[in-house]
């Protein structure tokens, strides 16, 4: 079959890659646009089902398209359901609850700082028994200044501890809700007992049972929402703890490789240990509040 240049109409040989008249490339390898799934389905039906009538083909195609759309719709709905489920799990904690959690964490953190200072004070008081304390005025002055500074900080922490304690709501809301749940459980048991002893008529029994069960369910839902939100916070703190542990290990590796001095290594290790202690206290505080 004769070939012609699509640009100038010049006759071409089968082996020609360019037109000798206009110099443009021979368009022999132009890729046809890829057919859609529906077009492929139509071609398949035309090739295999030629004896069938056209309306039947259209029905089959429409069914295939509808089936594909339905699958996509179900897939989209499934993703949406998962997203909604995630949103339910990550329901934000009420401001008042967060505030109380922060106060509890701060209270326990203050107790830790106070304990650290008390240990430092105990260690520093050994210097008073040092022979230099009685004979070296400068040494004595330095020791006394440090002792006074630590005692002042401890007094301030004790004051802060007292202020925080007054702001803490006891018991914590989760414990209060659990008390309400226990109360409803007791009421339901007592109601059943009264009904069996014929002290409560059937109609009153059923109404009260429904009422107590509904109230119990509401309390349980409230508690679950709160504890789920608190558990998310615990997970975040545990991630932070893992990152700090990695950094501490890196610091140890740098010291082993002699990239940092022993003094830098000890100072950084001490800082990491303190941070990890504080995170551990936060985690323990929130875990105790969820119970």
GUVEX-934762 format. One line per 5 residues: their letters; for each residue x, z, y of N, C-alpha, C. Coordinates in nm, 2 decimals, always signed. Layout:
<atoms>
a	X:Z:Y:X:Z:Y:X:Z:Y; ...
</atoms>
This chain:
<atoms>
xxxxx	+0.08:+0.00:-0.12:+0.00:+0.00:+0.00:+0.09:+0.00:+0.12; +0.06:-0.09:+0.22:+0.14:-0.10:+0.34:+0.13:+0.02:+0.43; +0.24:+0.06:+0.49:+0.24:+0.17:+0.58:+0.27:+0.12:+0.72; +0.21:+0.19:+0.82:+0.22:+0.15:+0.96:+0.25:+0.27:+1.04; +0.33:+0.25:+1.15:+0.36:+0.36:+1.24:+0.23:+0.40:+1.31
xxxxx	+0.20:+0.53:+1.31:+0.08:+0.58:+1.37:+0.09:+0.58:+1.53; +0.21:+0.56:+1.58:+0.23:+0.56:+1.72:+0.22:+0.42:+1.79; +0.30:+0.33:+1.72:+0.30:+0.19:+1.78:+0.24:+0.08:+1.69; +0.21:+0.11:+1.56:+0.15:+0.02:+1.47:+0.25:-0.07:+1.40; +0.37:-0.05:+1.41:+0.48:-0.13:+1.35:+0.47:-0.11:+1.20
xxxxx	+0.48:-0.22:+1.12:+0.49:-0.21:+0.97:+0.61:-0.13:+0.93; +0.59:-0.04:+0.83:+0.70:+0.04:+0.78:+0.73:+0.02:+0.63; +0.85:+0.05:+0.59:+0.88:+0.06:+0.45:+0.86:+0.20:+0.39; +0.84:+0.21:+0.26:+0.82:+0.34:+0.20:+0.94:+0.43:+0.22; +1.06:+0.38:+0.24:+1.18:+0.46:+0.25:+1.21:+0.50:+0.40
xxxxx	+1.13:+0.44:+0.49:+1.16:+0.47:+0.63:+1.12:+0.61:+0.67; +1.21:+0.67:+0.74:+1.18:+0.81:+0.79:+1.15:+0.81:+0.94; +1.20:+0.70:+1.01:+1.17:+0.68:+1.15:+1.13:+0.54:+1.18; +1.05:+0.52:+1.28:+1.00:+0.38:+1.31:+1.12:+0.31:+1.39; +1.15:+0.19:+1.35:+1.26:+0.12:+1.41:+1.22:+0.06:+1.55
xxxxx	+1.10:+0.06:+1.58:+1.05:+0.01:+1.71:+1.04:+0.12:+1.81; +0.97:+0.23:+1.78:+0.95:+0.34:+1.88:+1.04:+0.46:+1.86; +1.10:+0.46:+1.74:+1.20:+0.57:+1.71:+1.13:+0.70:+1.67; +1.00:+0.70:+1.66:+0.93:+0.83:+1.63:+0.93:+0.85:+1.48; +0.93:+0.98:+1.43:+0.93:+1.01:+1.29:+0.80:+0.96:+1.22
xxxxx	+0.82:+0.92:+1.09:+0.71:+0.88:+1.01:+0.63:+1.00:+0.97; +0.50:+1.01:+1.00:+0.42:+1.13:+0.96:+0.37:+1.12:+0.82; +0.46:+1.14:+0.73:+0.42:+1.14:+0.59:+0.40:+1.27:+0.52; +0.45:+1.38:+0.59:+0.45:+1.51:+0.53:+0.37:+1.61:+0.62; +0.26:+1.55:+0.69:+0.18:+1.64:+0.77:+0.10:+1.72:+0.68
xxxxx	+0.11:+1.86:+0.69:+0.03:+1.95:+0.61:-0.11:+1.96:+0.65; -0.20:+1.94:+0.55:-0.34:+1.95:+0.58:-0.38:+2.09:+0.61; -0.47:+2.11:+0.70:-0.51:+2.25:+0.72:-0.57:+2.31:+0.60; -0.54:+2.44:+0.58:-0.59:+2.51:+0.46:-0.74:+2.53:+0.46; -0.80:+2.51:+0.35:-0.95:+2.52:+0.34:-0.99:+2.66:+0.34
xxxxx	-1.10:+2.69:+0.39:-1.16:+2.83:+0.39:-1.22:+2.85:+0.25; -1.24:+2.98:+0.22:-1.30:+3.01:+0.09:-1.43:+2.94:+0.07; -1.51:+2.93:+0.17:-1.64:+2.87:+0.16:-1.63:+2.72:+0.13; -1.53:+2.65:+0.20:-1.51:+2.51:+0.17:-1.46:+2.49:+0.03; -1.37:+2.58:-0.02:-1.32:+2.57:-0.16:-1.44:+2.58:-0.25
xxxxx	-1.53:+2.67:-0.23:-1.64:+2.69:-0.31:-1.73:+2.57:-0.31; -1.75:+2.51:-0.20:-1.83:+2.38:-0.19:-1.76:+2.27:-0.27; -1.63:+2.25:-0.26:-1.56:+2.15:-0.34:-1.57:+2.17:-0.49; -1.56:+2.30:-0.52:-1.57:+2.33:-0.67:-1.71:+2.30:-0.72; -1.81:+2.33:-0.64:-1.95:+2.31:-0.69:-1.97:+2.16:-0.70
xxxxx	-1.92:+2.08:-0.60:-1.94:+1.93:-0.60:-1.87:+1.87:-0.72; -1.75:+1.92:-0.75:-1.68:+1.86:-0.87:-1.74:+1.90:-1.00; -1.78:+2.02:-1.02:-1.83:+2.07:-1.15:-1.98:+2.05:-1.17; -2.05:+2.05:-1.06:-2.20:+2.05:-1.07:-2.26:+1.94:-0.99; -2.21:+1.81:-1.01:-2.26:+1.70:-0.94:-2.40:+1.66:-0.98
xxxxx	-2.44:+1.70:-1.10:-2.58:+1.66:-1.15:-2.68:+1.75:-1.09; -2.64:+1.87:-1.03:-2.74:+1.96:-0.97:-2.78:+1.91:-0.83; -2.89:+1.95:-0.78:-2.94:+1.91:-0.65:-2.87:+1.99:-0.54; -2.86:+1.94:-0.42:-2.80:+1.99:-0.31:-2.85:+2.13:-0.27; -2.98:+2.16:-0.27:-3.03:+2.29:-0.24:-2.97:+2.40:-0.33
xxxxx	-2.95:+2.37:-0.46:-2.90:+2.47:-0.55:-2.76:+2.50:-0.51; -2.68:+2.40:-0.47:-2.54:+2.43:-0.42:-2.54:+2.52:-0.31; -2.63:+2.50:-0.21:-2.63:+2.58:-0.09:-2.66:+2.73:-0.12; -2.75:+2.75:-0.22:-2.79:+2.88:-0.26:-2.67:+2.96:-0.32; -2.60:+2.88:-0.41:-2.48:+2.94:-0.47:-2.38:+2.98:-0.37
xxxxx	-2.36:+2.89:-0.27:-2.26:+2.92:-0.17:-2.30:+3.04:-0.08; -2.43:+3.04:-0.05:-2.48:+3.15:+0.03:-2.47:+3.28:-0.04; -2.49:+3.28:-0.17:-2.48:+3.40:-0.25:-2.33:+3.45:-0.26; -2.24:+3.35:-0.27:-2.10:+3.38:-0.27:-2.05:+3.44:-0.14; -2.10:+3.38:-0.03:-2.07:+3.43:+0.10:-2.13:+3.57:+0.13
xxxxx	-2.25:+3.59:+0.08:-2.32:+3.71:+0.10:-2.25:+3.82:+0.02; -2.21:+3.79:-0.10:-2.14:+3.88:-0.19:-2.01:+3.93:-0.12; -1.93:+3.83:-0.07:-1.81:+3.86:+0.00:-1.83:+3.95:+0.12; -1.94:+3.92:+0.20:-1.97:+4.00:+0.32:-2.01:+4.14:+0.28; -2.08:+4.15:+0.17:-2.13:+4.28:+0.12:-2.01:+4.37:+0.08
xxxxx	-1.91:+4.30:+0.01:-1.79:+4.37:-0.03:-1.71:+4.43:+0.09; -1.70:+4.34:+0.19:-1.63:+4.37:+0.31:-1.70:+4.49:+0.39; -1.84:+4.48:+0.39:-1.91:+4.58:+0.45:-1.90:+4.72:+0.38; -1.90:+4.71:+0.25:-1.88:+4.84:+0.17:-1.74:+4.90:+0.19; -1.64:+4.80:+0.20:-1.50:+4.85:+0.22:-1.49:+4.92:+0.36
xxxxx	-1.55:+4.85:+0.46:-1.55:+4.91:+0.59:-1.62:+5.04:+0.60; -1.73:+5.05:+0.53:-1.81:+5.18:+0.53:-1.73:+5.29:+0.46; -1.66:+5.25:+0.35:-1.58:+5.35:+0.28:-1.47:+5.40:+0.37; -1.40:+5.31:+0.45:-1.30:+5.36:+0.54:-1.36:+5.45:+0.64; -1.48:+5.41:+0.69:-1.54:+5.49:+0.80:-1.58:+5.63:+0.74
xxxxx	-1.62:+5.63:+0.62:-1.66:+5.76:+0.55:-1.53:+5.85:+0.54; -1.42:+5.79:+0.51:-1.30:+5.87:+0.50:-1.25:+5.92:+0.63; -1.27:+5.83:+0.73:-1.24:+5.88:+0.87:-1.32:+5.99:+0.92; -1.46:+5.98:+0.89:-1.55:+6.09:+0.92:-1.51:+6.22:+0.85; -1.48:+6.20:+0.72:-1.44:+6.32:+0.64:-1.32:+6.39:+0.70
xxxxx	-1.22:+6.31:+0.75:-1.10:+6.36:+0.81:-1.13:+6.43:+0.94; -1.23:+6.37:+1.02:-1.27:+6.43:+1.14:-1.33:+6.57:+1.12; -1.41:+6.58:+1.01:-1.48:+6.71:+0.98:-1.37:+6.81:+0.94; -1.27:+6.77:+0.86:-1.17:+6.87:+0.82:-1.09:+6.91:+0.95; -1.06:+6.82:+1.04:-0.98:+6.86:+1.16:-1.07:+6.90:+1.27
xxxxx	-1.18:+6.96:+1.24:-1.27:+7.01:+1.35:-1.19:+7.11:+1.44; -1.18:+7.09:+1.57:-1.11:+7.18:+1.65:-1.16:+7.33:+1.65; -1.07:+7.42:+1.66:-1.10:+7.56:+1.67:-1.16:+7.59:+1.81; -1.26:+7.68:+1.81:-1.31:+7.73:+1.94:-1.20:+7.79:+2.02; -1.21:+7.78:+2.16:-1.11:+7.84:+2.25:-1.09:+7.99:+2.22
xxxxx	-1.20:+8.06:+2.21:-1.19:+8.21:+2.19:-1.11:+8.25:+2.06; -1.13:+8.16:+1.96:-1.06:+8.19:+1.83:-0.91:+8.16:+1.85; -0.88:+8.05:+1.91:-0.74:+8.02:+1.93:-0.67:+8.12:+2.02; -0.74:+8.17:+2.12:-0.69:+8.27:+2.21:-0.65:+8.40:+2.13; -0.75:+8.44:+2.04:-0.72:+8.56:+1.96:-0.61:+8.54:+1.86
xxxxx	-0.60:+8.42:+1.81:-0.49:+8.39:+1.71:-0.35:+8.40:+1.79; -0.35:+8.34:+1.91:-0.23:+8.35:+1.99:-0.19:+8.49:+2.02; -0.29:+8.57:+2.06:-0.27:+8.71:+2.09:-0.21:+8.79:+1.97; -0.26:+8.76:+1.85:-0.21:+8.82:+1.73:-0.07:+8.78:+1.70; -0.04:+8.65:+1.72:+0.10:+8.60:+1.70:+0.19:+8.66:+1.79
xxxxx	+0.15:+8.67:+1.92:+0.23:+8.73:+2.03:+0.26:+8.88:+2.00; +0.15:+8.95:+1.95:+0.17:+9.09:+1.92:+0.27:+9.11:+1.81; +0.26:+9.03:+1.70:+0.36:+9.04:+1.59:+0.50:+9.00:+1.63; +0.51:+8.90:+1.72:+0.63:+8.85:+1.77:+0.70:+8.96:+1.86; +0.62:+9.03:+1.94:+0.67:+9.15:+2.02:+0.72:+9.26:+1.93
xxxxx	+0.65:+9.28:+1.82:+0.70:+9.39:+1.73:+0.83:+9.35:+1.66; +0.85:+9.22:+1.64:+0.98:+9.17:+1.58:+1.09:+9.18:+1.68; +1.07:+9.14:+1.81:+1.17:+9.16:+1.91:+1.21:+9.31:+1.93; +1.11:+9.39:+1.93:+1.13:+9.53:+1.94:+1.22:+9.59:+1.83; +1.19:+9.54:+1.71:+1.27:+9.58:+1.59:+1.41:+9.53:+1.60
xxxxx	+1.43:+9.41:+1.65:+1.57:+9.36:+1.67:+1.65:+9.44:+1.77; +1.58:+9.48:+1.88:+1.64:+9.56:+1.98:+1.68:+9.70:+1.93; +1.59:+9.75:+1.85:+1.61:+9.89:+1.80:+1.74:+9.88:+1.70; +1.75:+9.78:+1.63:+1.87:+9.76:+1.54:+2.00:+9.75:+1.63; +1.99:+9.67:+1.74:+2.10:+9.66:+1.83:+2.14:+9.79:+1.90
xxxxx	+2.03:+9.86:+1.93:+2.06:+10.00:+1.99:+2.13:+10.09:+1.89; +2.08:+10.09:+1.77:+2.14:+10.17:+1.67:+2.29:+10.13:+1.65; +2.32:+10.00:+1.65:+2.45:+9.96:+1.63:+2.54:+9.99:+1.75; +2.48:+9.98:+1.87:+2.56:+10.01:+2.00:+2.59:+10.16:+2.01; +2.50:+10.24:+1.96:+2.51:+10.39:+1.97:+2.64:+10.44:+1.89
xxxxx	+2.68:+10.35:+1.80:+2.81:+10.39:+1.73:+2.93:+10.39:+1.82; +2.91:+10.31:+1.93:+3.02:+10.30:+2.03:+3.04:+10.43:+2.10; +2.94:+10.51:+2.11:+2.95:+10.64:+2.18:+3.04:+10.73:+2.10; +3.05:+10.71:+1.97:+3.14:+10.80:+1.89:+3.28:+10.74:+1.88; +3.30:+10.62:+1.94:+3.43:+10.56:+1.95:+3.52:+10.65:+2.04
xxxxx	+3.65:+10.68:+1.99:+3.74:+10.76:+2.07:+3.76:+10.71:+2.21; +3.75:+10.58:+2.23:+3.77:+10.52:+2.36:+3.67:+10.56:+2.46; +3.55:+10.59:+2.41:+3.43:+10.63:+2.50:+3.47:+10.75:+2.59; +3.55:+10.84:+2.54:+3.58:+10.96:+2.62:+3.71:+10.94:+2.70; +3.79:+10.85:+2.67:+3.92:+10.83:+2.74:+3.93:+10.71:+2.83
xxxxx	+3.84:+10.61:+2.80:+3.84:+10.48:+2.87:+3.72:+10.47:+2.96; +3.73:+10.49:+3.09:+3.61:+10.48:+3.18:+3.54:+10.34:+3.18; +3.62:+10.24:+3.17:+3.56:+10.10:+3.17:+3.48:+10.08:+3.04; +3.54:+10.12:+2.93:+3.47:+10.10:+2.80:+3.34:+10.18:+2.80; +3.35:+10.31:+2.85:+3.23:+10.39:+2.86:+3.12:+10.33:+2.95
xxxxx	+3.17:+10.28:+3.06:+3.07:+10.21:+3.16:+3.00:+10.09:+3.09; +3.08:+10.01:+3.02:+3.02:+9.89:+2.96:+2.92:+9.93:+2.85; +2.95:+10.03:+2.77:+2.86:+10.08:+2.67:+2.74:+10.13:+2.73; +2.75:+10.21:+2.83:+2.63:+10.27:+2.89:+2.54:+10.17:+2.96; +2.60:+10.07:+3.02:+2.52:+9.96:+3.08:+2.44:+9.89:+2.97
xxxxx	+2.50:+9.86:+2.86:+2.43:+9.79:+2.75:+2.32:+9.88:+2.69; +2.36:+10.01:+2.67:+2.26:+10.10:+2.62:+2.13:+10.11:+2.71; +2.16:+10.12:+2.84:+2.05:+10.13:+2.94:+1.96:+10.00:+2.94; +2.03:+9.89:+2.93:+1.96:+9.76:+2.93:+1.87:+9.74:+2.81; +1.92:+9.78:+2.69:+1.84:+9.77:+2.56:+1.73:+9.87:+2.57
xxxxx	+1.75:+9.99:+2.61:+1.64:+10.09:+2.62:+1.53:+10.04:+2.72; +1.57:+9.98:+2.83:+1.47:+9.93:+2.92:+1.39:+9.82:+2.86; +1.45:+9.73:+2.79:+1.38:+9.62:+2.72:+1.29:+9.67:+2.61; +1.33:+9.77:+2.54:+1.24:+9.83:+2.44:+1.12:+9.89:+2.50; +1.14:+9.96:+2.61:+1.03:+10.02:+2.69:+0.93:+9.92:+2.73
xxxxx	+0.98:+9.80:+2.78:+0.90:+9.69:+2.83:+0.82:+9.63:+2.71; +0.88:+9.62:+2.60:+0.82:+9.56:+2.48:+0.71:+9.65:+2.43; +0.73:+9.78:+2.44:+0.63:+9.88:+2.39:+0.51:+9.87:+2.49; +0.53:+9.85:+2.61:+0.42:+9.84:+2.71:+0.34:+9.71:+2.68; +0.42:+9.60:+2.66:+0.35:+9.48:+2.63:+0.27:+9.48:+2.50
xxxxx	+0.33:+9.55:+2.40:+0.26:+9.57:+2.27:+0.13:+9.65:+2.29; +0.13:+9.75:+2.38:+0.01:+9.82:+2.40:-0.10:+9.74:+2.48; -0.05:+9.66:+2.57:-0.14:+9.57:+2.64:-0.21:+9.47:+2.55; -0.13:+9.41:+2.46:-0.18:+9.31:+2.37:-0.28:+9.37:+2.27; -0.25:+9.49:+2.23:-0.33:+9.56:+2.13:-0.47:+9.58:+2.19
xxxxx	-0.48:+9.61:+2.32:-0.61:+9.63:+2.38:-0.69:+9.50:+2.39; -0.63:+9.39:+2.39:-0.69:+9.26:+2.40:-0.74:+9.20:+2.27; -0.68:+9.26:+2.16:-0.71:+9.21:+2.03:-0.85:+9.25:+1.98; -0.93:+9.16:+1.93:-1.06:+9.19:+1.88:-1.04:+9.23:+1.73; -1.08:+9.35:+1.70:-1.07:+9.39:+1.56:-1.21:+9.43:+1.51
xxxxx	-1.25:+9.39:+1.39:-1.17:+9.29:+1.31:-1.18:+9.15:+1.37; -1.09:+9.06:+1.32:-1.08:+8.92:+1.36:-1.21:+8.85:+1.32; -1.25:+8.75:+1.39:-1.38:+8.68:+1.37:-1.40:+8.64:+1.22; -1.30:+8.60:+1.15:-1.31:+8.56:+1.01:-1.36:+8.67:+0.93; -1.30:+8.79:+0.95:-1.34:+8.91:+0.88:-1.48:+8.95:+0.92
xxxxx	-1.52:+8.93:+1.04:-1.65:+8.97:+1.08:-1.76:+8.88:+1.02; -1.72:+8.75:+1.00:-1.81:+8.66:+0.94:-1.82:+8.69:+0.79; -1.71:+8.73:+0.73:-1.71:+8.77:+0.59:-1.80:+8.89:+0.57; -1.79:+8.98:+0.66:-1.88:+9.10:+0.65:-2.03:+9.06:+0.66; -2.06:+8.96:+0.74:-2.20:+8.91:+0.75:-2.24:+8.85:+0.62
xxxxx	-2.15:+8.77:+0.56:-2.18:+8.71:+0.43:-2.20:+8.82:+0.32; -2.12:+8.92:+0.32:-2.14:+9.03:+0.22:-2.27:+9.10:+0.24; -2.31:+9.11:+0.37:-2.43:+9.18:+0.40:-2.55:+9.10:+0.35; -2.55:+8.97:+0.36:-2.65:+8.88:+0.31:-2.66:+8.88:+0.16; -2.54:+8.89:+0.10:-2.54:+8.90:-0.05:-2.61:+9.03:-0.10
xxxxx	-2.58:+9.14:-0.03:-2.64:+9.26:-0.06:-2.79:+9.26:-0.04; -2.83:+9.20:+0.07:-2.97:+9.19:+0.10:-3.05:+9.11:-0.01; -2.98:+9.00:-0.05:-3.04:+8.92:-0.16:-3.06:+8.99:-0.29; -2.95:+9.07:-0.32:-2.96:+9.15:-0.45:-3.06:+9.26:-0.44; -3.07:+9.32:-0.32:-3.16:+9.43:-0.30:-3.31:+9.37:-0.30
xxxxx	-3.32:+9.25:-0.25:-3.46:+9.19:-0.24:-3.50:+9.16:-0.38; -3.41:+9.11:-0.47:-3.45:+9.08:-0.61:-3.49:+9.20:-0.68; -3.42:+9.31:-0.66:-3.44:+9.44:-0.72:-3.58:+9.49:-0.68; -3.61:+9.48:-0.55:-3.74:+9.53:-0.50:-3.85:+9.45:-0.55; -3.83:+9.31:-0.57:-3.93:+9.23:-0.62:-3.96:+9.26:-0.77
xxxxx	-3.86:+9.29:-0.85:-3.87:+9.32:-0.99:-3.95:+9.45:-1.01; -3.93:+9.54:-0.91:-4.00:+9.67:-0.91:-4.14:+9.66:-0.85; -4.18:+9.54:-0.81:-4.31:+9.51:-0.76:-4.33:+9.58:-0.62; -4.22:+9.60:-0.55:-4.23:+9.67:-0.42:-4.24:+9.56:-0.31; -4.22:+9.44:-0.35:-4.24:+9.32:-0.25:-4.32:+9.22:-0.32
xxxxx	-4.42:+9.16:-0.25:-4.50:+9.06:-0.31:-4.43:+8.93:-0.31; -4.48:+8.83:-0.40:-4.41:+8.71:-0.42:-4.39:+8.62:-0.30; -4.49:+8.61:-0.21:-4.48:+8.53:-0.09:-4.37:+8.59:+0.00; -4.37:+8.72:+0.02:-4.27:+8.78:+0.11:-4.13:+8.76:+0.05; -4.13:+8.78:-0.08:-4.00:+8.76:-0.16:-3.94:+8.62:-0.14
xxxxx	-4.02:+8.52:-0.15:-3.97:+8.38:-0.14:-3.93:+8.35:+0.00; -4.01:+8.40:+0.10:-3.97:+8.37:+0.24:-3.84:+8.44:+0.28; -3.83:+8.57:+0.24:-3.71:+8.64:+0.27:-3.59:+8.59:+0.20; -3.61:+8.55:+0.08:-3.50:+8.49:+0.00:-3.44:+8.36:+0.07; -3.54:+8.28:+0.11:-3.50:+8.15:+0.18:-3.43:+8.18:+0.31
xxxxx	-3.48:+8.28:+0.38:-3.42:+8.32:+0.51:-3.28:+8.37:+0.49; -3.26:+8.46:+0.39:-3.13:+8.52:+0.37:-3.03:+8.42:+0.32; -3.07:+8.33:+0.23:-2.99:+8.22:+0.18:-2.94:+8.13:+0.29; -3.04:+8.09:+0.38:-3.01:+8.00:+0.49:-2.90:+8.07:+0.58; -2.92:+8.19:+0.61:-2.83:+8.27:+0.70:-2.69:+8.28:+0.64
xxxxx	-2.69:+8.30:+0.51:-2.57:+8.31:+0.43:-2.49:+8.18:+0.43; -2.57:+8.07:+0.41:-2.51:+7.94:+0.42:-2.44:+7.91:+0.55; -2.51:+7.94:+0.66:-2.46:+7.92:+0.79:-2.33:+8.00:+0.82; -2.33:+8.12:+0.77:-2.21:+8.20:+0.79:-2.09:+8.14:+0.71; -2.12:+8.10:+0.59:-2.02:+8.04:+0.50:-1.96:+7.91:+0.56
xxxxx	-2.05:+7.83:+0.62:-2.01:+7.70:+0.69:-1.92:+7.73:+0.81; -1.96:+7.83:+0.89:-1.88:+7.87:+1.00:-1.74:+7.92:+0.96; -1.74:+8.00:+0.86:-1.61:+8.06:+0.81:-1.52:+7.94:+0.76; -1.58:+7.85:+0.68:-1.50:+7.74:+0.63:-1.44:+7.65:+0.74; -1.52:+7.62:+0.84:-1.47:+7.54:+0.96:-1.35:+7.61:+1.02
xxxxx	-1.37:+7.74:+1.04:-1.26:+7.82:+1.11:-1.13:+7.82:+1.02; -1.15:+7.85:+0.89:-1.03:+7.86:+0.81:-0.96:+7.73:+0.79; -1.04:+7.62:+0.78:-0.98:+7.48:+0.77:-0.90:+7.45:+0.89; -0.95:+7.48:+1.01:-0.87:+7.46:+1.13:-0.75:+7.54:+1.14; -0.75:+7.67:+1.09:-0.64:+7.76:+1.08:-0.53:+7.71:+0.98
xxxxx	-0.58:+7.65:+0.87:-0.49:+7.60:+0.77:-0.41:+7.48:+0.82; -0.48:+7.40:+0.90:-0.41:+7.28:+0.96:-0.29:+7.33:+1.05; -0.32:+7.44:+1.13:-0.21:+7.50:+1.21:-0.10:+7.55:+1.12; -0.13:+7.61:+1.01:-0.03:+7.66:+0.92:+0.06:+7.55:+0.87; -0.01:+7.44:+0.83:+0.07:+7.32:+0.78:+0.17:+7.27:+0.89
xxxxx	+0.12:+7.26:+1.01:+0.21:+7.22:+1.12:+0.33:+7.31:+1.14; +0.30:+7.44:+1.13:+0.41:+7.54:+1.14:+0.51:+7.53:+1.02; +0.46:+7.50:+0.90:+0.55:+7.48:+0.79:+0.63:+7.36:+0.80; +0.58:+7.25:+0.87:+0.66:+7.13:+0.89:+0.77:+7.17:+0.99; +0.73:+7.25:+1.10:+0.83:+7.29:+1.19:+0.94:+7.37:+1.13
xxxxx	+0.90:+7.46:+1.04:+1.00:+7.54:+0.96:+1.09:+7.45:+0.88; +1.04:+7.35:+0.81:+1.12:+7.26:+0.73:+1.22:+7.19:+0.82; +1.18:+7.14:+0.93:+1.27:+7.07:+1.03:+1.38:+7.16:+1.07; +1.35:+7.29:+1.10:+1.45:+7.39:+1.14:+1.55:+7.41:+1.03; +1.50:+7.42:+0.91:+1.59:+7.44:+0.79:+1.68:+7.33:+0.77
xxxxx	+1.63:+7.21:+0.80:+1.72:+7.09:+0.79:+1.83:+7.09:+0.89; +1.79:+7.13:+1.01:+1.89:+7.14:+1.12:+1.99:+7.25:+1.09; +1.95:+7.36:+1.03:+2.04:+7.47:+1.00:+2.14:+7.42:+0.89; +2.09:+7.34:+0.79:+2.18:+7.28:+0.69:+2.27:+7.18:+0.75; +2.23:+7.11:+0.84:+2.31:+7.01:+0.91:+2.43:+7.08:+0.99
xxxxx	+2.39:+7.19:+1.05:+2.49:+7.28:+1.12:+2.60:+7.33:+1.02; +2.55:+7.37:+0.90:+2.64:+7.41:+0.80:+2.73:+7.30:+0.75; +2.67:+7.18:+0.74:+2.75:+7.06:+0.70:+2.86:+7.03:+0.80; +2.82:+7.04:+0.93:+2.92:+7.01:+1.04:+3.03:+7.11:+1.04; +3.00:+7.23:+1.01:+3.11:+7.33:+1.00:+3.20:+7.31:+0.88
xxxxx	+3.14:+7.27:+0.77:+3.22:+7.24:+0.65:+3.31:+7.12:+0.67; +3.26:+7.02:+0.75:+3.34:+6.90:+0.79:+3.44:+6.93:+0.90; +3.44:+7.05:+0.95:+3.53:+7.10:+1.06:+3.50:+7.02:+1.19; +3.37:+6.99:+1.21:+3.33:+6.92:+1.34:+3.30:+7.02:+1.45; +3.27:+7.15:+1.41:+3.24:+7.25:+1.50:+3.32:+7.38:+1.46
xxxxx	+3.35:+7.46:+1.56:+3.43:+7.58:+1.53:+3.35:+7.69:+1.46; +3.41:+7.79:+1.41:+3.34:+7.90:+1.34:+3.25:+7.98:+1.43; +3.30:+8.00:+1.55:+3.22:+8.07:+1.65:+3.09:+7.99:+1.68; +3.10:+7.86:+1.70:+2.98:+7.78:+1.73:+2.88:+7.78:+1.61; +2.94:+7.77:+1.49:+2.86:+7.78:+1.37:+2.78:+7.91:+1.36
xxxxx	+2.85:+8.02:+1.38:+2.79:+8.15:+1.37:+2.68:+8.17:+1.47; +2.71:+8.12:+1.60:+2.61:+8.14:+1.71:+2.48:+8.06:+1.68; +2.50:+7.93:+1.63:+2.39:+7.84:+1.60:+2.31:+7.89:+1.48; +2.39:+7.94:+1.38:+2.32:+7.99:+1.26:+2.23:+8.11:+1.30; +2.28:+8.20:+1.38:+2.21:+8.32:+1.43:+2.08:+8.27:+1.50
xxxxx	+2.09:+8.17:+1.59:+1.98:+8.12:+1.66:+1.87:+8.06:+1.57; +1.92:+7.98:+1.47:+1.83:+7.92:+1.37:+1.76:+8.03:+1.29; +1.83:+8.13:+1.25:+1.77:+8.24:+1.17:+1.66:+8.31:+1.25; +1.68:+8.33:+1.37:+1.58:+8.40:+1.46:+1.46:+8.31:+1.47; +1.48:+8.18:+1.50:+1.37:+8.09:+1.51:+1.28:+8.08:+1.38
xxxxx	+1.36:+8.08:+1.27:+1.29:+8.08:+1.14:+1.21:+8.20:+1.11; +1.26:+8.32:+1.15:+1.19:+8.44:+1.14:+1.06:+8.44:+1.22; +1.07:+8.39:+1.34:+0.96:+8.39:+1.43:+0.85:+8.30:+1.37; +0.89:+8.18:+1.32:+0.79:+8.09:+1.26:+0.73:+8.15:+1.13; +0.81:+8.22:+1.05:+0.76:+8.29:+0.93:+0.66:+8.39:+0.97
xxxxx	+0.68:+8.46:+1.08:+0.58:+8.56:+1.13:+0.45:+8.50:+1.17; +0.46:+8.38:+1.24:+0.34:+8.31:+1.28:+0.26:+8.27:+1.16; +0.33:+8.21:+1.06:+0.26:+8.16:+0.94:+0.19:+8.28:+0.87; +0.27:+8.39:+0.85:+0.21:+8.51:+0.79:+0.09:+8.57:+0.86; +0.10:+8.57:+1.00:-0.01:+8.62:+1.08:-0.13:+8.54:+1.06
xxxxx	-0.12:+8.41:+1.07:-0.24:+8.32:+1.05:-0.30:+8.33:+0.91; -0.21:+8.33:+0.81:-0.26:+8.34:+0.67:-0.34:+8.47:+0.65; -0.29:+8.58:+0.71:-0.36:+8.71:+0.70:-0.50:+8.70:+0.78; -0.50:+8.63:+0.88:-0.63:+8.62:+0.96:-0.73:+8.53:+0.89; -0.69:+8.45:+0.80:-0.78:+8.36:+0.72:-0.85:+8.44:+0.61
x	-0.79:+8.55:+0.57:-0.85:+8.63:+0.46:-0.97:+8.71:+0.50
</atoms>
